[in-house]
Amino acid sequence: MKMSVAPQRGYVPVWERRVLNEIYQNLDPVAFSFGPITVRWYGIAYIVGFVIAAFVLYRVAKRWEIRMTTDALLTIMVCEILGIILGARLGYVLFYGDGYYFSHPLEIFAFSQGGMSFHGGLIGALIAGIFSSRFAKMPYLSLADLGCIAAPLGLFFGRLANFVNGELWGAPTDLPWGVVFGGAAGTMPRHPSQLYEALLEGLVIFVVLFALSRKVPPRPRGTFFGLFLVMYGTFRFLIEFVREPDVQLGYLIGGWVTMGQILSVPLIIIGIVILVYAARKRLPQEGSALESTP
């Protein structure tokens, strides 16, 4: 989920105009401005994603009849928000910075300049989960399962915001839904890879995991976590074939392997290991041991 400075919109000749491209050309990355305050759709996407994730997490826990107190939910969300934002930024610095930030350390926390990584955000979320599960007195894998059911909706809104920003565009294409992003992307139509990711990494994963979560009693602890990692890693690996690699890195191996693909392979492997563990151990889902606040 990395972010870069949005390029300027490009002009498209009348004979090359496409419906999706027409929609894009009329989008504004800025949602609204109030005096010196400017609110961008990317920031709104983060807020909406966290709010919906909290709601889904609570509803699924209730369906599973495991305890999820108000205190536990707030603790989990605060820890996860901090973990995701810091992890996503530091992940971009380490995975995609190509050494730039080691020479300019003060820019590491220049969030306004863009640069967020999904893989870093995932690592941050998993580390934050260690602390939040202890504070909430909840099994780590149960919390990870709930979080992975809710997370795809956040990814969905984030990728839509990437599209509005005109960043993370795809390779050139002649397909009728190609989009001219302009700026550094040039004037040729490109794959709207942000929308591919919104559909597969967001909606498809959510629908699959949410449908599986409706079974009561719920599937063994770790099932949803493992399946999320396998599905996300697979979808991201495939989408990278039509997504333009970061200009500062380019293709890393054999003229076709990208950093995104390299980082996705371990997710698939770890996900399979977790699924095998869940199937063998068959541990029940459990909730918070905290008392509800009056």
Contacts in CASP RR format, 6 or more apart in sequence:
PFRMAT RR
TARGET T0000
AUTHOR 0000-0000-0000
METHOD contacts of the structure
MODEL  1
MKMSVAPQRGYVPVWERRVLNEIYQNLDPVAFSFGPITVRWYGIAYIVGF
VIAAFVLYRVAKRWEIRMTTDALLTIMVCEILGIILGARLGYVLFYGDGY
YFSHPLEIFAFSQGGMSFHGGLIGALIAGIFSSRFAKMPYLSLADLGCIA
APLGLFFGRLANFVNGELWGAPTDLPWGVVFGGAAGTMPRHPSQLYEALL
EGLVIFVVLFALSRKVPPRPRGTFFGLFLVMYGTFRFLIEFVREPDVQLG
YLIGGWVTMGQILSVPLIIIGIVILVYAARKRLPQEGSALESTP
1 88 0 8 1.000
1 116 0 8 1.000
1 117 0 8 1.000
1 118 0 8 1.000
1 121 0 8 1.000
1 155 0 8 1.000
1 158 0 8 1.000
1 159 0 8 1.000
1 162 0 8 1.000
2 88 0 8 1.000
2 92 0 8 1.000
2 96 0 8 1.000
2 114 0 8 1.000
2 115 0 8 1.000
2 116 0 8 1.000
2 117 0 8 1.000
2 118 0 8 1.000
2 168 0 8 1.000
2 246 0 8 1.000
3 42 0 8 1.000
3 114 0 8 1.000
3 115 0 8 1.000
3 116 0 8 1.000
3 162 0 8 1.000
3 165 0 8 1.000
3 167 0 8 1.000
3 168 0 8 1.000
4 114 0 8 1.000
4 115 0 8 1.000
4 165 0 8 1.000
4 167 0 8 1.000
4 168 0 8 1.000
5 113 0 8 1.000
5 114 0 8 1.000
5 167 0 8 1.000
6 29 0 8 1.000
6 165 0 8 1.000
6 166 0 8 1.000
6 167 0 8 1.000
7 166 0 8 1.000
7 167 0 8 1.000
7 181 0 8 1.000
7 182 0 8 1.000
7 183 0 8 1.000
7 184 0 8 1.000
7 185 0 8 1.000
8 182 0 8 1.000
8 183 0 8 1.000
9 24 0 8 1.000
9 25 0 8 1.000
9 181 0 8 1.000
9 182 0 8 1.000
10 25 0 8 1.000
10 180 0 8 1.000
10 181 0 8 1.000
10 182 0 8 1.000
10 183 0 8 1.000
10 186 0 8 1.000
10 187 0 8 1.000
11 187 0 8 1.000
12 21 0 8 1.000
12 25 0 8 1.000
12 180 0 8 1.000
12 187 0 8 1.000
16 180 0 8 1.000
16 189 0 8 1.000
18 176 0 8 1.000
18 177 0 8 1.000
18 178 0 8 1.000
18 179 0 8 1.000
18 189 0 8 1.000
19 176 0 8 1.000
19 177 0 8 1.000
20 177 0 8 1.000
20 178 0 8 1.000
20 179 0 8 1.000
20 192 0 8 1.000
21 178 0 8 1.000
21 179 0 8 1.000
21 180 0 8 1.000
21 189 0 8 1.000
24 163 0 8 1.000
24 166 0 8 1.000
24 179 0 8 1.000
24 180 0 8 1.000
24 181 0 8 1.000
24 192 0 8 1.000
25 180 0 8 1.000
27 163 0 8 1.000
27 164 0 8 1.000
28 164 0 8 1.000
29 40 0 8 1.000
29 41 0 8 1.000
29 42 0 8 1.000
29 164 0 8 1.000
29 165 0 8 1.000
29 166 0 8 1.000
30 38 0 8 1.000
30 39 0 8 1.000
30 40 0 8 1.000
30 41 0 8 1.000
31 39 0 8 1.000
31 40 0 8 1.000
31 41 0 8 1.000
31 44 0 8 1.000
32 39 0 8 1.000
33 39 0 8 1.000
40 161 0 8 1.000
40 165 0 8 1.000
41 160 0 8 1.000
41 161 0 8 1.000
41 164 0 8 1.000
41 165 0 8 1.000
42 158 0 8 1.000
42 161 0 8 1.000
42 162 0 8 1.000
42 164 0 8 1.000
42 165 0 8 1.000
43 161 0 8 1.000
44 161 0 8 1.000
45 154 0 8 1.000
45 157 0 8 1.000
45 158 0 8 1.000
45 160 0 8 1.000
45 161 0 8 1.000
46 85 0 8 1.000
46 157 0 8 1.000
46 158 0 8 1.000
48 154 0 8 1.000
48 157 0 8 1.000
49 153 0 8 1.000
49 154 0 8 1.000
49 157 0 8 1.000
49 158 0 8 1.000
50 77 0 8 1.000
50 80 0 8 1.000
50 81 0 8 1.000
50 154 0 8 1.000
52 150 0 8 1.000
52 153 0 8 1.000
52 154 0 8 1.000
52 157 0 8 1.000
53 77 0 8 1.000
53 147 0 8 1.000
53 150 0 8 1.000
53 151 0 8 1.000
53 153 0 8 1.000
53 154 0 8 1.000
54 73 0 8 1.000
54 77 0 8 1.000
54 150 0 8 1.000
56 149 0 8 1.000
56 150 0 8 1.000
56 153 0 8 1.000
56 210 0 8 1.000
57 68 0 8 1.000
57 73 0 8 1.000
57 76 0 8 1.000
57 146 0 8 1.000
57 147 0 8 1.000
57 149 0 8 1.000
57 150 0 8 1.000
58 68 0 8 1.000
58 73 0 8 1.000
60 146 0 8 1.000
60 149 0 8 1.000
60 150 0 8 1.000
60 210 0 8 1.000
60 213 0 8 1.000
61 67 0 8 1.000
61 68 0 8 1.000
61 146 0 8 1.000
61 287 0 8 1.000
62 68 0 8 1.000
63 213 0 8 1.000
63 214 0 8 1.000
63 216 0 8 1.000
64 213 0 8 1.000
64 216 0 8 1.000
64 217 0 8 1.000
64 218 0 8 1.000
64 285 0 8 1.000
65 216 0 8 1.000
66 142 0 8 1.000
66 285 0 8 1.000
66 286 0 8 1.000
66 287 0 8 1.000
66 288 0 8 1.000
67 287 0 8 1.000
67 288 0 8 1.000
67 289 0 8 1.000
67 290 0 8 1.000
68 146 0 8 1.000
68 287 0 8 1.000
68 288 0 8 1.000
69 136 0 8 1.000
69 288 0 8 1.000
69 290 0 8 1.000
69 291 0 8 1.000
69 292 0 8 1.000
69 293 0 8 1.000
70 292 0 8 1.000
70 293 0 8 1.000
71 136 0 8 1.000
71 288 0 8 1.000
71 290 0 8 1.000
71 292 0 8 1.000
71 293 0 8 1.000
72 135 0 8 1.000
72 136 0 8 1.000
72 137 0 8 1.000
72 138 0 8 1.000
72 287 0 8 1.000
72 288 0 8 1.000
72 290 0 8 1.000
75 132 0 8 1.000
75 135 0 8 1.000
75 136 0 8 1.000
76 129 0 8 1.000
76 132 0 8 1.000
76 136 0 8 1.000
76 143 0 8 1.000
78 132 0 8 1.000
79 128 0 8 1.000
79 129 0 8 1.000
79 131 0 8 1.000
79 132 0 8 1.000
79 135 0 8 1.000
80 125 0 8 1.000
80 128 0 8 1.000
80 129 0 8 1.000
80 132 0 8 1.000
80 147 0 8 1.000
82 128 0 8 1.000
83 121 0 8 1.000
83 124 0 8 1.000
83 125 0 8 1.000
83 127 0 8 1.000
83 128 0 8 1.000
84 121 0 8 1.000
84 124 0 8 1.000
84 125 0 8 1.000
84 128 0 8 1.000
85 121 0 8 1.000
86 124 0 8 1.000
87 117 0 8 1.000
87 120 0 8 1.000
87 121 0 8 1.000
87 123 0 8 1.000
87 124 0 8 1.000
87 125 0 8 1.000
88 115 0 8 1.000
88 116 0 8 1.000
88 117 0 8 1.000
88 118 0 8 1.000
88 120 0 8 1.000
88 121 0 8 1.000
88 124 0 8 1.000
89 108 0 8 1.000
89 109 0 8 1.000
89 111 0 8 1.000
89 115 0 8 1.000
89 116 0 8 1.000
89 117 0 8 1.000
90 108 0 8 1.000
90 120 0 8 1.000
91 117 0 8 1.000
91 119 0 8 1.000
91 120 0 8 1.000
91 121 0 8 1.000
91 123 0 8 1.000
92 115 0 8 1.000
92 116 0 8 1.000
92 117 0 8 1.000
92 120 0 8 1.000
93 101 0 8 1.000
93 108 0 8 1.000
94 120 0 8 1.000
95 117 0 8 1.000
95 119 0 8 1.000
95 120 0 8 1.000
95 259 0 8 1.000
95 263 0 8 1.000
96 115 0 8 1.000
96 117 0 8 1.000
96 246 0 8 1.000
96 248 0 8 1.000
96 249 0 8 1.000
96 259 0 8 1.000
97 248 0 8 1.000
97 249 0 8 1.000
98 248 0 8 1.000
98 249 0 8 1.000
100 107 0 8 1.000
100 248 0 8 1.000
101 107 0 8 1.000
101 108 0 8 1.000
107 113 0 8 1.000
118 155 0 8 1.000
118 236 0 8 1.000
119 260 0 8 1.000
119 263 0 8 1.000
119 264 0 8 1.000
119 267 0 8 1.000
122 267 0 8 1.000
125 151 0 8 1.000
126 144 0 8 1.000
129 140 0 8 1.000
129 143 0 8 1.000
129 144 0 8 1.000
130 140 0 8 1.000
132 143 0 8 1.000
133 139 0 8 1.000
133 140 0 8 1.000
133 143 0 8 1.000
136 143 0 8 1.000
136 288 0 8 1.000
136 290 0 8 1.000
137 288 0 8 1.000
137 289 0 8 1.000
137 290 0 8 1.000
138 286 0 8 1.000
138 287 0 8 1.000
138 288 0 8 1.000
138 289 0 8 1.000
139 221 0 8 1.000
139 283 0 8 1.000
139 285 0 8 1.000
139 286 0 8 1.000
139 287 0 8 1.000
141 221 0 8 1.000
141 222 0 8 1.000
141 225 0 8 1.000
141 278 0 8 1.000
141 283 0 8 1.000
142 221 0 8 1.000
142 222 0 8 1.000
142 285 0 8 1.000
142 286 0 8 1.000
142 287 0 8 1.000
144 222 0 8 1.000
144 224 0 8 1.000
144 225 0 8 1.000
145 218 0 8 1.000
145 221 0 8 1.000
145 222 0 8 1.000
145 223 0 8 1.000
145 224 0 8 1.000
145 225 0 8 1.000
145 285 0 8 1.000
146 224 0 8 1.000
147 224 0 8 1.000
148 209 0 8 1.000
148 224 0 8 1.000
148 225 0 8 1.000
148 226 0 8 1.000
148 227 0 8 1.000
148 228 0 8 1.000
148 229 0 8 1.000
149 206 0 8 1.000
149 209 0 8 1.000
149 210 0 8 1.000
149 213 0 8 1.000
149 224 0 8 1.000
149 228 0 8 1.000
151 228 0 8 1.000
152 201 0 8 1.000
152 202 0 8 1.000
152 203 0 8 1.000
152 205 0 8 1.000
152 206 0 8 1.000
152 209 0 8 1.000
152 228 0 8 1.000
153 202 0 8 1.000
153 206 0 8 1.000
154 202 0 8 1.000
155 197 0 8 1.000
155 198 0 8 1.000
155 201 0 8 1.000
155 202 0 8 1.000
155 205 0 8 1.000
156 198 0 8 1.000
156 201 0 8 1.000
156 202 0 8 1.000
156 203 0 8 1.000
156 206 0 8 1.000
158 198 0 8 1.000
159 194 0 8 1.000
159 195 0 8 1.000
159 197 0 8 1.000
159 198 0 8 1.000
159 201 0 8 1.000
159 202 0 8 1.000
160 194 0 8 1.000
160 195 0 8 1.000
160 198 0 8 1.000
162 168 0 8 1.000
162 194 0 8 1.000
162 197 0 8 1.000
163 192 0 8 1.000
163 194 0 8 1.000
163 195 0 8 1.000
163 198 0 8 1.000
166 181 0 8 1.000
166 185 0 8 1.000
166 194 0 8 1.000
167 194 0 8 1.000
168 193 0 8 1.000
168 194 0 8 1.000
168 243 0 8 1.000
169 179 0 8 1.000
169 181 0 8 1.000
169 185 0 8 1.000
169 190 0 8 1.000
169 191 0 8 1.000
169 192 0 8 1.000
169 193 0 8 1.000
169 194 0 8 1.000
169 243 0 8 1.000
169 244 0 8 1.000
170 190 0 8 1.000
170 191 0 8 1.000
170 192 0 8 1.000
170 193 0 8 1.000
170 242 0 8 1.000
170 243 0 8 1.000
170 244 0 8 1.000
171 190 0 8 1.000
171 191 0 8 1.000
171 193 0 8 1.000
171 242 0 8 1.000
171 243 0 8 1.000
171 244 0 8 1.000
172 188 0 8 1.000
172 189 0 8 1.000
172 190 0 8 1.000
172 191 0 8 1.000
173 189 0 8 1.000
173 190 0 8 1.000
173 191 0 8 1.000
173 242 0 8 1.000
174 189 0 8 1.000
175 189 0 8 1.000
175 191 0 8 1.000
177 192 0 8 1.000
178 189 0 8 1.000
178 190 0 8 1.000
178 191 0 8 1.000
178 192 0 8 1.000
179 189 0 8 1.000
179 190 0 8 1.000
179 192 0 8 1.000
180 186 0 8 1.000
180 187 0 8 1.000
180 188 0 8 1.000
180 189 0 8 1.000
180 190 0 8 1.000
181 190 0 8 1.000
184 247 0 8 1.000
185 244 0 8 1.000
190 244 0 8 1.000
191 242 0 8 1.000
191 243 0 8 1.000
193 239 0 8 1.000
193 242 0 8 1.000
193 243 0 8 1.000
193 244 0 8 1.000
196 239 0 8 1.000
196 242 0 8 1.000
196 243 0 8 1.000
197 235 0 8 1.000
197 236 0 8 1.000
197 239 0 8 1.000
200 235 0 8 1.000
200 239 0 8 1.000
201 232 0 8 1.000
201 235 0 8 1.000
201 236 0 8 1.000
201 239 0 8 1.000
204 231 0 8 1.000
204 235 0 8 1.000
205 228 0 8 1.000
205 231 0 8 1.000
205 232 0 8 1.000
205 235 0 8 1.000
208 227 0 8 1.000
208 231 0 8 1.000
209 224 0 8 1.000
209 227 0 8 1.000
209 228 0 8 1.000
212 219 0 8 1.000
212 223 0 8 1.000
212 224 0 8 1.000
212 227 0 8 1.000
213 219 0 8 1.000
213 224 0 8 1.000
217 284 0 8 1.000
217 285 0 8 1.000
218 284 0 8 1.000
218 285 0 8 1.000
219 278 0 8 1.000
220 278 0 8 1.000
220 279 0 8 1.000
220 281 0 8 1.000
220 282 0 8 1.000
220 283 0 8 1.000
220 284 0 8 1.000
220 285 0 8 1.000
221 278 0 8 1.000
221 281 0 8 1.000
221 283 0 8 1.000
221 284 0 8 1.000
221 285 0 8 1.000
221 286 0 8 1.000
222 274 0 8 1.000
222 275 0 8 1.000
222 277 0 8 1.000
222 278 0 8 1.000
222 283 0 8 1.000
223 275 0 8 1.000
223 278 0 8 1.000
223 279 0 8 1.000
225 271 0 8 1.000
225 274 0 8 1.000
226 270 0 8 1.000
226 271 0 8 1.000
226 272 0 8 1.000
226 274 0 8 1.000
226 275 0 8 1.000
226 278 0 8 1.000
227 271 0 8 1.000
227 275 0 8 1.000
229 267 0 8 1.000
229 268 0 8 1.000
229 270 0 8 1.000
229 271 0 8 1.000
229 274 0 8 1.000
230 267 0 8 1.000
230 268 0 8 1.000
230 271 0 8 1.000
230 272 0 8 1.000
230 275 0 8 1.000
232 264 0 8 1.000
232 267 0 8 1.000
233 264 0 8 1.000
233 265 0 8 1.000
233 267 0 8 1.000
233 268 0 8 1.000
234 264 0 8 1.000
234 268 0 8 1.000
236 260 0 8 1.000
236 261 0 8 1.000
236 264 0 8 1.000
236 267 0 8 1.000
237 260 0 8 1.000
237 261 0 8 1.000
237 264 0 8 1.000
237 265 0 8 1.000
237 268 0 8 1.000
240 258 0 8 1.000
240 260 0 8 1.000
240 261 0 8 1.000
240 264 0 8 1.000
241 256 0 8 1.000
243 258 0 8 1.000
245 251 0 8 1.000
245 258 0 8 1.000
245 259 0 8 1.000
246 259 0 8 1.000
249 258 0 8 1.000
249 259 0 8 1.000
250 258 0 8 1.000
251 257 0 8 1.000
251 258 0 8 1.000
252 258 0 8 1.000
252 259 0 8 1.000
252 262 0 8 1.000
253 262 0 8 1.000
END
